[in-house]
Amino acid sequence: MKRRNLLLCSVVDITPCKTLWKMCKTPESLSLFPGGRPRYENRPPTTFSEKFPARTPPETAAKEPAAKAEPETAAKEEAPETAAGPYDRLSQAGINVELGLNYCGGDEKFFKKMLSMFLAQSEGKRGEIVSLYEAENWADYAIKVHALKSTALTIGAEALSAQAKELELAGKRGDVEFIRANHAALLEAYDGLCGQIGGI
């Protein structure tokens, strides 16, 4: 068997094969093959670049531009103003609502009832005050404005109560000049307050 192999080697010239193998391993020849190595060169990677080939990072998708906020309109629709509450109107008329509620024991229903009574009796009480003023009955005039002072304070109408108190004291001391100077203002304040209460 050995003899036969020797005969084959002597007959077949293997020099070209060796030469080709050497040429394939040169740097110039490696560039001719994809990947830098001939396909039939079955050897493990030896260098770092062969083991870990550089990878080109995938192209990042272009970010979509953020949606632009719609420009605010110059003229904004104004919210309709809410109507003033009943207590707001009373406060505007000079009524101390908290004080009125305190006099009514904190009971809102009773407070509203007192307001209704004050309004219902206003025409009669006003008429009595005017009649006594015209009759120049200052003693009874003082009594009537004293009653107005008390009922006004009960509903929290401090300003009207204070005006009535001044006229009461003037009637008691017989200060006619003061009464004549302030009587009309008392009636005006009385009418204005009743008008506010009636609008609730």
Backbone as CSV, one residue per row, in Angstrom:
resi,resn,N_x,N_y,N_z,CA_x,CA_y,CA_z,C_x,C_y,C_z
1,MET,0.837,-1.209,0.000,0.000,0.000,0.000,0.866,1.251,0.000
2,LYS,1.874,1.288,0.823,2.784,2.414,0.880,3.496,2.593,-0.447
3,ARG,3.801,1.482,-1.024,4.508,1.548,-2.300,3.634,2.167,-3.364
4,ARG,2.318,1.858,-3.307,1.406,2.402,-4.304,1.279,3.919,-4.138
5,ASN,1.205,4.396,-2.903,1.105,5.829,-2.661,2.330,6.565,-3.147
6,LEU,3.491,5.945,-2.954,4.715,6.555,-3.413,4.716,6.668,-4.916
7,LEU,4.149,5.645,-5.536,4.077,5.676,-6.992,3.167,6.796,-7.475
8,LEU,2.043,6.975,-6.777,1.114,8.037,-7.180,1.740,9.387,-7.009
9,CYS,2.487,9.578,-5.917,3.124,10.869,-5.675,4.180,11.161,-6.721
10,SER,4.839,10.109,-7.166,5.855,10.320,-8.176,5.248,10.647,-9.513
11,VAL,4.012,10.137,-9.723,3.360,10.366,-11.019,2.671,11.721,-11.029
12,VAL,1.889,12.055,-9.919,1.112,13.291,-9.867,1.961,14.381,-9.246
13,ASP,2.056,15.484,-9.900,2.832,16.621,-9.390,1.909,17.497,-8.555
14,ILE,2.136,17.541,-7.248,1.256,18.306,-6.350,1.805,19.688,-6.061
15,THR,2.834,20.077,-6.755,3.432,21.394,-6.522,2.447,22.530,-6.800
16,PRO,1.715,22.472,-7.908,0.744,23.576,-8.139,-0.263,23.737,-7.007
17,CYS,-0.706,22.653,-6.426,-1.683,22.741,-5.322,-1.082,23.454,-4.127
18,LYS,0.168,23.143,-3.843,0.810,23.797,-2.716,0.973,25.280,-2.978
19,THR,1.321,25.570,-4.222,1.508,26.982,-4.571,0.212,27.755,-4.444
20,LEU,-0.892,27.136,-4.931,-2.199,27.782,-4.844,-2.606,27.996,-3.393
21,TRP,-2.313,27.035,-2.555,-2.664,27.160,-1.137,-1.903,28.305,-0.489
22,LYS,-0.674,28.491,-0.824,0.118,29.588,-0.298,-0.406,30.928,-0.781
23,MET,-0.804,30.964,-2.086,-1.320,32.209,-2.651,-2.626,32.625,-1.965
24,CYS,-3.460,31.634,-1.626,-4.742,31.942,-0.996,-4.557,32.521,0.397
25,LYS,-3.453,32.261,1.005,-3.236,32.745,2.362,-2.565,34.112,2.406
26,THR,-2.193,34.647,1.242,-1.573,35.971,1.229,-2.626,37.047,1.376
27,PRO,-2.303,38.255,1.915,-3.278,39.348,2.086,-3.920,39.769,0.786
28,GLU,-3.117,39.742,-0.333,-3.674,40.158,-1.607,-4.776,39.227,-2.051
29,SER,-4.564,37.932,-1.835,-5.549,36.956,-2.304,-6.791,36.938,-1.424
30,LEU,-6.624,37.259,-0.128,-7.788,37.233,0.762,-8.820,38.267,0.370
31,SER,-8.386,39.380,-0.228,-9.327,40.421,-0.613,-10.227,39.991,-1.752
32,LEU,-9.853,38.879,-2.419,-10.669,38.408,-3.540,-11.852,37.602,-3.089
33,PHE,-11.838,37.187,-1.821,-12.926,36.347,-1.314,-13.825,37.149,-0.378
34,PRO,-15.137,36.870,-0.406,-16.026,37.569,0.539,-15.671,37.215,1.961
35,GLY,-15.652,38.213,2.803,-15.324,37.977,4.196,-13.848,37.956,4.455
36,GLY,-13.010,38.091,3.433,-11.563,38.156,3.643,-10.906,36.806,3.736
37,ARG,-11.617,35.697,3.576,-11.036,34.361,3.643,-11.639,33.510,2.547
38,PRO,-10.899,32.630,1.993,-11.512,31.694,1.041,-12.480,30.785,1.751
39,ARG,-13.516,30.404,1.031,-14.578,29.610,1.638,-14.069,28.287,2.169
40,TYR,-13.036,27.756,1.481,-12.580,26.434,1.889,-11.582,26.501,3.016
41,GLU,-11.261,27.717,3.482,-10.324,27.827,4.607,-11.125,27.682,5.889
42,ASN,-11.174,26.549,6.409,-11.970,26.228,7.593,-11.095,26.351,8.832
43,ARG,-10.927,27.592,9.309,-10.141,27.807,10.506,-10.896,28.769,11.419
44,PRO,-10.765,28.627,12.726,-11.468,29.524,13.648,-10.878,30.920,13.589
45,PRO,-11.687,31.982,13.909,-11.160,33.346,13.923,-10.128,33.508,15.020
46,THR,-9.099,34.237,14.680,-7.991,34.399,15.615,-7.882,35.816,16.143
47,THR,-8.245,36.811,15.353,-8.106,38.194,15.793,-9.412,38.686,16.407
48,PHE,-9.310,39.827,17.160,-10.492,40.404,17.813,-11.515,40.878,16.793
49,SER,-11.014,41.468,15.700,-11.935,41.977,14.678,-12.663,40.855,13.987
50,GLU,-12.014,39.679,13.894,-12.679,38.537,13.281,-13.731,37.955,14.206
51,LYS,-13.399,37.948,15.503,-14.359,37.395,16.460,-15.556,38.316,16.645
52,PHE,-15.260,39.622,16.704,-16.335,40.592,16.953,-16.344,41.633,15.832
53,PRO,-16.904,41.296,14.708,-16.941,42.258,13.603,-17.775,43.476,13.980
54,ALA,-17.322,44.629,13.514,-18.028,45.881,13.819,-19.375,45.902,13.133
55,ARG,-20.349,46.352,13.863,-21.712,46.434,13.317,-22.108,47.896,13.189
56,THR,-22.627,48.185,12.080,-23.109,49.555,11.884,-24.464,49.699,12.568
57,PRO,-24.635,50.691,13.453,-25.915,50.842,14.165,-27.041,51.137,13.191
58,PRO,-28.195,50.549,13.399,-29.325,50.816,12.504,-29.688,52.288,12.541
59,GLU,-30.069,52.776,11.414,-30.448,54.181,11.324,-31.688,54.434,12.164
60,THR,-31.552,55.397,13.014,-32.703,55.731,13.870,-33.745,56.440,13.051
61,ALA,-34.976,56.060,13.322,-36.084,56.676,12.585,-36.186,58.136,12.959
62,ALA,-36.405,58.911,11.960,-36.540,60.353,12.219,-37.743,60.590,13.102
63,LYS,-37.502,61.319,14.152,-38.598,61.595,15.070,-39.585,62.551,14.439
64,GLU,-40.830,62.213,14.644,-41.868,63.073,14.096,-41.918,64.357,14.913
65,PRO,-42.004,65.461,14.252,-42.084,66.724,15.017,-43.322,66.756,15.872
66,ALA,-43.155,67.269,17.109,-44.297,67.333,18.027,-45.365,68.231,17.442
67,ALA,-46.585,67.797,17.673,-47.709,68.568,17.151,-47.736,69.933,17.799
68,LYS,-47.808,70.930,16.998,-47.827,72.284,17.511,-49.172,72.576,18.148
69,ALA,-49.102,73.180,19.321,-50.353,73.547,19.995,-51.037,74.641,19.207
70,GLU,-52.321,74.504,19.139,-53.086,75.505,18.414,-52.961,76.843,19.112
71,PRO,-52.689,77.884,18.357,-52.569,79.203,19.008,-53.856,79.607,19.650
72,GLU,-53.689,80.185,20.837,-54.886,80.611,21.562,-55.509,81.793,20.852
73,THR,-56.789,81.720,20.777,-57.502,82.821,20.132,-57.396,84.067,20.987
74,ALA,-57.239,85.181,20.324,-57.058,86.438,21.058,-58.278,86.762,21.887
75,ALA,-59.415,86.531,21.289,-60.657,86.861,22.018,-61.255,85.587,22.562
76,LYS,-61.148,85.395,23.842,-61.723,84.220,24.486,-63.145,84.514,24.887
77,GLU,-63.927,83.454,24.785,-65.315,83.615,25.198,-65.367,83.772,26.699
78,GLU,-65.903,84.844,27.108,-66.004,85.101,28.537,-67.134,84.287,29.127
79,ALA,-66.832,83.674,30.289,-67.866,82.887,30.959,-68.946,83.818,31.470
80,PRO,-70.172,83.403,31.297,-71.256,84.269,31.778,-71.171,84.436,33.273
81,GLU,-71.363,85.637,33.729,-71.300,85.911,35.153,-72.515,85.313,35.838
82,THR,-72.221,84.656,36.912,-73.321,84.062,37.659,-74.039,85.143,38.450
83,ALA,-75.295,84.952,38.559,-76.092,85.931,39.296,-75.689,85.920,40.763
84,ALA,-75.691,87.089,41.370,-75.320,87.189,42.780,-76.325,86.440,43.633
85,GLY,-75.813,85.744,44.651,-76.689,85.000,45.535,-77.497,85.937,46.414
86,PRO,-78.510,85.399,47.082,-79.367,86.240,47.930,-78.602,86.916,49.056
87,TYR,-77.654,86.212,49.655,-76.886,86.808,50.747,-75.951,87.896,50.226
88,ASP,-75.470,87.753,48.983,-74.623,88.797,48.399,-75.406,90.097,48.248
89,ARG,-76.631,89.967,47.824,-77.468,91.165,47.675,-77.732,91.817,49.026
90,LEU,-77.949,91.009,50.022,-78.172,91.562,51.358,-76.925,92.284,51.861
91,SER,-75.760,91.694,51.582,-74.509,92.327,52.007,-74.319,93.666,51.304
92,GLN,-74.665,93.701,50.016,-74.546,94.948,49.271,-75.496,96.013,49.816
93,ALA,-76.606,95.568,50.369,-77.577,96.508,50.937,-77.181,96.962,52.339
94,GLY,-76.066,96.426,52.861,-75.599,96.833,54.182,-76.046,95.922,55.298
95,ILE,-76.482,94.713,54.969,-76.918,93.764,55.995,-75.757,92.853,56.377
96,ASN,-75.524,92.742,57.653,-74.529,91.816,58.172,-75.221,90.462,58.336
97,VAL,-75.073,89.629,57.333,-75.788,88.353,57.310,-75.392,87.483,58.494
98,GLU,-74.111,87.474,58.813,-73.645,86.649,59.935,-74.300,87.089,61.246
99,LEU,-74.386,88.394,61.429,-75.021,88.916,62.639,-76.501,88.558,62.672
100,GLY,-77.166,88.696,61.528,-78.585,88.340,61.461,-78.830,86.878,61.770
101,LEU,-77.954,86.021,61.253,-78.091,84.587,61.540,-77.850,84.297,63.017
102,ASN,-76.922,85.015,63.621,-76.668,84.830,65.051,-77.901,85.202,65.886
103,TYR,-78.552,86.291,65.510,-79.771,86.682,66.223,-80.895,85.664,66.028
104,CYS,-80.805,84.922,64.924,-81.830,83.910,64.638,-81.376,82.509,65.031
105,GLY,-80.360,82.437,65.877,-79.890,81.133,66.357,-79.215,80.288,65.307
106,GLY,-78.736,80.924,64.225,-78.074,80.172,63.160,-79.024,79.417,62.267
107,ASP,-80.311,79.659,62.454,-81.329,78.966,61.655,-81.642,79.807,60.407
108,GLU,-81.244,79.310,59.249,-81.450,80.067,58.010,-82.936,80.232,57.691
109,LYS,-83.707,79.214,57.947,-85.147,79.308,57.660,-85.792,80.398,58.521
110,PHE,-85.393,80.447,59.780,-85.945,81.474,60.663,-85.454,82.861,60.240
111,PHE,-84.195,82.924,59.790,-83.639,84.190,59.322,-84.419,84.704,58.109
112,LYS,-84.706,83.813,57.183,-85.477,84.202,55.999,-86.897,84.605,56.386
113,LYS,-87.429,83.940,57.390,-88.771,84.295,57.862,-88.774,85.700,58.458
114,MET,-87.706,86.038,59.193,-87.596,87.376,59.769,-87.453,88.439,58.681
115,LEU,-86.750,88.097,57.642,-86.623,89.024,56.510,-87.978,89.268,55.857
116,SER,-88.727,88.192,55.701,-90.055,88.317,55.090,-90.980,89.163,55.965
117,MET,-90.909,88.948,57.269,-91.732,89.740,58.183,-91.328,91.211,58.160
118,PHE,-90.031,91.457,58.117,-89.529,92.832,58.070,-90.060,93.540,56.824
119,LEU,-90.052,92.825,55.704,-90.539,93.406,54.462,-92.058,93.601,54.493
120,ALA,-92.756,92.601,55.013,-94.225,92.677,55.029,-94.730,93.806,55.923
121,GLN,-94.023,94.085,57.005,-94.456,95.115,57.950,-93.907,96.501,57.620
122,SER,-93.049,96.567,56.614,-92.363,97.837,56.337,-93.317,98.958,55.922
123,GLU,-94.291,98.643,55.109,-95.200,99.705,54.644,-95.968,100.329,55.790
124,GLY,-96.486,99.475,56.697,-97.238,99.996,57.841,-96.366,100.783,58.793
125,LYS,-95.182,100.260,59.110,-94.287,100.943,60.051,-93.785,102.263,59.464
126,ARG,-93.510,102.254,58.184,-93.032,103.483,57.540,-94.123,104.559,57.596
127,GLY,-95.327,104.107,57.327,-96.449,105.056,57.363,-96.628,105.674,58.748
128,GLU,-96.449,104.873,59.779,-96.595,105.392,61.147,-95.511,106.432,61.464
129,ILE,-94.289,106.140,61.024,-93.180,107.067,61.290,-93.421,108.401,60.572
130,VAL,-93.892,108.328,59.333,-94.151,109.543,58.553,-95.282,110.357,59.192
131,SER,-96.310,109.654,59.637,-97.452,110.367,60.251,-97.035,111.082,61.527
132,LEU,-96.272,110.438,62.362,-95.816,111.055,63.608,-94.852,112.210,63.334
133,TYR,-94.054,112.088,62.288,-93.142,113.177,61.921,-93.942,114.394,61.476
134,GLU,-94.927,114.157,60.641,-95.740,115.263,60.151,-96.562,115.908,61.283
135,ALA,-96.961,115.057,62.245,-97.714,115.576,63.394,-96.800,116.200,64.436
136,GLU,-95.516,116.086,64.244,-94.501,116.596,65.169,-94.689,116.018,66.576
137,ASN,-95.115,114.741,66.586,-95.250,114.011,67.845,-93.914,113.315,68.096
138,TRP,-93.000,114.040,68.664,-91.636,113.524,68.781,-91.490,112.414,69.809
139,ALA,-92.314,112.397,70.801,-92.232,111.327,71.809,-92.616,109.988,71.181
140,ASP,-93.757,109.942,70.508,-94.183,108.692,69.853,-93.286,108.375,68.637
141,TYR,-92.818,109.443,68.036,-91.873,109.242,66.912,-90.646,108.473,67.405
142,ALA,-90.162,108.846,68.579,-89.009,108.169,69.155,-89.312,106.698,69.425
143,ILE,-90.546,106.391,69.843,-90.934,105.001,70.119,-90.931,104.179,68.831
144,LYS,-91.451,104.756,67.763,-91.538,104.014,66.493,-90.160,103.781,65.871
145,VAL,-89.320,104.774,65.926,-87.979,104.559,65.372,-87.165,103.612,66.269
146,HIS,-87.506,103.563,67.555,-86.862,102.583,68.444,-87.227,101.164,68.006
147,ALA,-88.496,100.942,67.650,-88.932,99.624,67.177,-88.211,99.263,65.869
148,LEU,-88.069,100.264,64.994,-87.350,100.020,63.730,-85.895,99.680,64.004
149,LYS,-85.316,100.349,64.993,-83.928,100.063,65.362,-83.757,98.599,65.756
150,SER,-84.682,98.078,66.547,-84.573,96.704,67.049,-84.793,95.678,65.946
151,THR,-85.832,95.860,65.134,-86.121,94.881,64.063,-85.021,94.907,62.995
152,ALA,-84.472,96.084,62.720,-83.403,96.168,61.728,-82.153,95.436,62.217
153,LEU,-81.845,95.574,63.497,-80.672,94.892,64.039,-80.874,93.380,64.059
154,THR,-82.115,92.934,64.236,-82.406,91.502,64.267,-82.066,90.828,62.949
155,ILE,-82.225,91.540,61.832,-81.892,90.941,60.527,-80.476,91.310,60.080
156,GLY,-79.731,92.031,60.925,-78.349,92.366,60.593,-78.177,93.680,59.863
157,ALA,-79.253,94.496,59.773,-79.153,95.800,59.098,-78.596,96.829,60.081
158,GLU,-77.297,96.771,60.289,-76.656,97.599,61.311,-76.738,99.095,60.988
159,ALA,-76.547,99.443,59.703,-76.546,100.866,59.333,-77.911,101.498,59.573
160,LEU,-78.960,100.810,59.146,-80.316,101.334,59.354,-80.643,101.400,60.837
161,SER,-80.218,100.394,61.584,-80.452,100.371,63.020,-79.760,101.556,63.700
162,ALA,-78.545,101.879,63.250,-77.802,102.995,63.842,-78.492,104.332,63.540
163,GLN,-79.016,104.464,62.309,-79.734,105.699,61.963,-80.983,105.873,62.820
164,ALA,-81.709,104.774,62.994,-82.930,104.826,63.802,-82.606,105.154,65.255
165,LYS,-81.481,104.618,65.752,-81.087,104.897,67.135,-80.805,106.391,67.341
166,GLU,-80.126,107.017,66.389,-79.822,108.441,66.504,-81.095,109.293,66.532
167,LEU,-82.065,108.896,65.700,-83.334,109.636,65.681,-84.143,109.371,66.948
168,GLU,-84.023,108.177,67.488,-84.695,107.858,68.749,-84.178,108.765,69.864
169,LEU,-82.843,108.850,69.969,-82.241,109.682,71.013,-82.588,111.164,70.812
170,ALA,-82.645,111.559,69.541,-83.004,112.962,69.256,-84.450,113.235,69.663
171,GLY,-85.335,112.261,69.441,-86.738,112.437,69.845,-86.881,112.506,71.348
172,LYS,-86.085,111.732,72.067,-86.166,111.728,73.523,-85.676,113.055,74.117
173,ARG,-84.689,113.627,73.497,-84.161,114.886,74.036,-84.802,116.113,73.378
174,GLY,-85.719,115.835,72.409,-86.453,116.933,71.765,-85.615,117.717,70.774
175,ASP,-84.657,117.051,70.145,-83.780,117.711,69.172,-84.471,117.687,67.800
176,VAL,-85.381,118.642,67.605,-86.188,118.672,66.384,-85.308,118.952,65.172
177,GLU,-84.352,119.815,65.343,-83.488,120.162,64.216,-82.776,118.928,63.669
178,PHE,-82.270,118.096,64.571,-81.576,116.862,64.140,-82.551,115.926,63.438
179,ILE,-83.769,115.822,63.977,-84.763,114.929,63.370,-85.092,115.399,61.957
180,ARG,-85.313,116.675,61.779,-85.659,117.199,60.465,-84.502,117.027,59.469
181,ALA,-83.308,117.093,59.947,-82.141,116.965,59.067,-81.874,115.519,58.638
182,ASN,-82.349,114.548,59.419,-82.002,113.141,59.153,-83.209,112.236,58.894
183,HIS,-84.403,112.753,58.982,-85.603,111.941,58.787,-85.676,111.389,57.358
184,ALA,-85.441,112.209,56.367,-85.527,111.768,54.963,-84.494,110.687,54.653
185,ALA,-83.299,110.825,55.214,-82.254,109.823,54.984,-82.640,108.475,55.572
186,LEU,-83.321,108.507,56.717,-83.789,107.257,57.334,-84.794,106.559,56.425
187,LEU,-85.743,107.304,55.894,-86.752,106.711,55.019,-86.132,106.166,53.729
188,GLU,-85.166,106.892,53.210,-84.492,106.436,51.982,-83.758,105.120,52.217
189,ALA,-83.062,105.023,53.344,-82.350,103.784,53.676,-83.326,102.644,53.927
190,TYR,-84.432,102.953,54.557,-85.471,101.958,54.846,-86.040,101.410,53.544
191,ASP,-86.361,102.295,52.606,-86.918,101.864,51.317,-85.901,101.061,50.504
192,GLY,-84.669,101.503,50.534,-83.648,100.778,49.773,-83.423,99.369,50.292
193,LEU,-83.418,99.220,51.607,-83.246,97.905,52.196,-84.403,96.981,51.846
194,CYS,-85.601,97.504,51.960,-86.771,96.693,51.634,-86.782,96.276,50.162
195,GLY,-86.287,97.182,49.302,-86.214,96.835,47.895,-85.243,95.685,47.645
196,GLN,-84.128,95.684,48.364,-83.158,94.583,48.231,-83.727,93.270,48.737
197,ILE,-84.401,93.338,49.856,-85.002,92.117,50.420,-86.085,91.585,49.480
198,GLY,-86.852,92.494,48.911,-87.926,92.060,48.008,-87.405,91.426,46.739
199,GLY,-86.148,91.725,46.341,-85.573,91.146,45.132,-84.978,89.773,45.307
200,ILE,-84.996,89.254,46.508,-84.419,87.929,46.779,-85.364,86.830,46.316
